[in-house]
């Protein structure tokens, strides 16, 4: 390594992208359910939204016909211009009976509608939450610099709740790069493993600590979980281990139409766990 390369590496290692506090504000909330769920379940969802969103000043409930095209739903959301949409998996679709999908209407909502979507369990699968979640997990494979994710989670974290910042490093990618490094005689494999592992953990940890430094003086509880995983089950086990009452994930990627990354798989697997998708 030349002197210039070494200097650049040392300089870049000192760069940090600390947390920028700008919590979302959910004042106007649109609650969507379908007639199959029946009026009683619709009122239960409305009560759940009121409990989980105490800062909201306007919460409206709209019942959708089972055969309503998604274009009608999107027009409704555009017209009402809510800060948040609250709905359930299998919205206006017979797909709610199947454990393999969140339903086409919810998928389109999360990818096309402007506001974030709080996806609750389908009312005929599990009752909507009756109290604010005690633990809110911001779950990602890219925590460093991800202020948007933290601010979204913070918007639904009650004052006495706990915000769990969870970063999951992809084990398969890590091992694949280490396998390539092991074939390069100019690089010490074990040293590379230790140094890369430490660096991969340091960046999300530093960012999470900047979140803690910003929020704990305000009386907020923040915990940090930096780990590795490769499969959907690894993520599900983390949610279950932490007993998270709400999971927050980013779903939108300008380079693709489908839900981003692990969010789609978890929205399907966590059928009875509320998820904020934005």
Buried (B, 14 or more C-beta within 10 A) or exposed (E): EEEEEEEEEEEEEEEEEBBEEEBBEBEBBBBBBBBBBBEEBBBBBBBBBBBBBEEBEEBEBBBBEEEBEBEEBBEBBEEBEBBBBBBBBBBBBEBBEEEEBBBBBBBBBBBBBEBBBBBBBBBBBBBBBEEBBBBBBBBBBBBBBBBBBBBBBBBBBBEEBBBBBBBBBBBEEBEEEBEEBEEEEEEEBEEBBEEBBEEBBBBBBBBBBBBBEBBEEEEBBBBBBBEBBBEBEBBBEBBEEBEBBBBBBBBBEEEEEEBBBBBBBBBBBBBEBBBBBB
